[in-house]
Amino acid sequence: MENIKKGILELAIVLMAATCLVLVMVLGFGTLFSGWHLVDDHQFFFYINRMRNNNESLLSVIISELNRDYYEQHRARLLFYPLRVPQAYLFGFNTVYYYVLKAVETVITLVVLYYSARELNLSYFSSAMFSLLSFCGEQSCVWWKLGTPQLQATCFFSIGFYFMIRYLKYNKKSSAVISILFYIFMANFHESYLVLIPFIVLFVIYYGFIENGDSEKITLSGIWSMAKKRLGFELALVLIFASLGFLVTVFTLGICLPWSYTMIYNWETKHTVINGQRLQFNGSAVGLFGNWIKWFLLTIITFGIYGFWLGIKLIKWRISHTSYAY
C-alpha cells in the first residue's frame, strides 16, 4: 500500500512538473495565442477548404493526400495524413486547439521518457534530466514551437521505448508486442524516424551486456551472443527499418501492390480532364491481382524473361479500365 501511495505521488509530481514546464514555455514565448505558425500552414487551409467548400469527405481527403504523397513525393507516410487531416476537420481555423493538443503530446512524451529512465533504475534526478535533455538542443523546436507534426512520432517513440525496456527487464512478451507496434506507428508517421531503428537494435544488444555485468566482453562473438538472446525482437525492428510496405507486399503475395496501384490510378484518372471531359477508372485490386499472379508465374517459368513485358501489360490493363465519365 505504501508503494502504491509513493507511485501515485511520484506520478502526480512528474505530471505537474511537465505540465508547468510546457505552460511556462508556450505562454512565455506567446506560442499558444500567436495564431498560425504551424509547419506547412497552407496544408491545413487546403484541407479545410476542400472539406467545407468543396464538400469532400474526411476519408476522401485522407486517401487523396496519401496518393499524392506516394505518387508525387515518393513517400509512404501511412499514418501522417490519417492523423493530420482529422485535426483540420475537428479544429478548423481555431489554432488554440492545435496548440493545446501539441502541448498534451509534449507532456505525455516527457512523462513517458521519465518513466523509461526509472525502469532503467536511474534516480529521480537522473530520470528527470534524461527526459529534459531529450527535448533540448536542435530538437527543442519540436515542442516549444508546437507546430511540427513530428511531435506525434516522438510520442510514439517514447511509448515504444518504455515498453521495450519493460520487455528487456521483465521479459514480458506483451510489452514486446506493444513496443513493436508503436515503433511501426513511428516509422509510418515520418520516414526521418527510421534512423532511430539502428540505435534501438544496438540498445537492445547493449542491454544484454548490462545484464551480464562484466562477465561478457564486448567482442564480435560477445555482440553476437547478446544479439541471439532477443533475436526475434531485433529482427522485427530490422524488418521495420528495411521497409514495412515492401515486406507487407511480399508476405501478402503481392496483393497490397495491386491495391496501391489501383488507388493511384483511380486518383490520377479522377483528376484528369481531356477536351473538357473527365476520365474515370473502373479497375479493381482484385481484378489486377488475378493478372498479377498470372504474370508472376509466367515470369518464373520463363526465368525472368517475361518480366520485360510486365510494364506494358500493366499499361494495357490500365487503359482497358479507363473511360470517359458521362
Secondary structure as GFF3:
##gff-version 3
##sequence-region A 1 326
A	DSSP	alpha_helix	2	28	.	.	.	ID=ss1
A	DSSP	alpha_helix	41	52	.	.	.	ID=ss2
A	DSSP	alpha_helix	58	71	.	.	.	ID=ss3
A	DSSP	alpha_helix	80	91	.	.	.	ID=ss4
A	DSSP	alpha_helix	95	119	.	.	.	ID=ss5
A	DSSP	alpha_helix	124	133	.	.	.	ID=ss6
A	DSSP	three_ten_helix	137	140	.	.	.	ID=ss7
A	DSSP	alpha_helix	141	144	.	.	.	ID=ss8
A	DSSP	alpha_helix	150	170	.	.	.	ID=ss9
A	DSSP	alpha_helix	173	189	.	.	.	ID=ss10
A	DSSP	three_ten_helix	191	195	.	.	.	ID=ss11
A	DSSP	alpha_helix	196	212	.	.	.	ID=ss12
A	DSSP	alpha_helix	220	229	.	.	.	ID=ss13
A	DSSP	alpha_helix	231	251	.	.	.	ID=ss14
A	DSSP	alpha_helix	256	270	.	.	.	ID=ss15
A	DSSP	beta_strand	273	274	.	.	.	ID=ss16
A	DSSP	beta_strand	277	281	.	.	.	ID=ss17
A	DSSP	alpha_helix	285	301	.	.	.	ID=ss18
A	DSSP	three_ten_helix	305	309	.	.	.	ID=ss19
A	DSSP	alpha_helix	310	320	.	.	.	ID=ss20
A	DSSP	beta_strand	322	324	.	.	.	ID=ss21
###
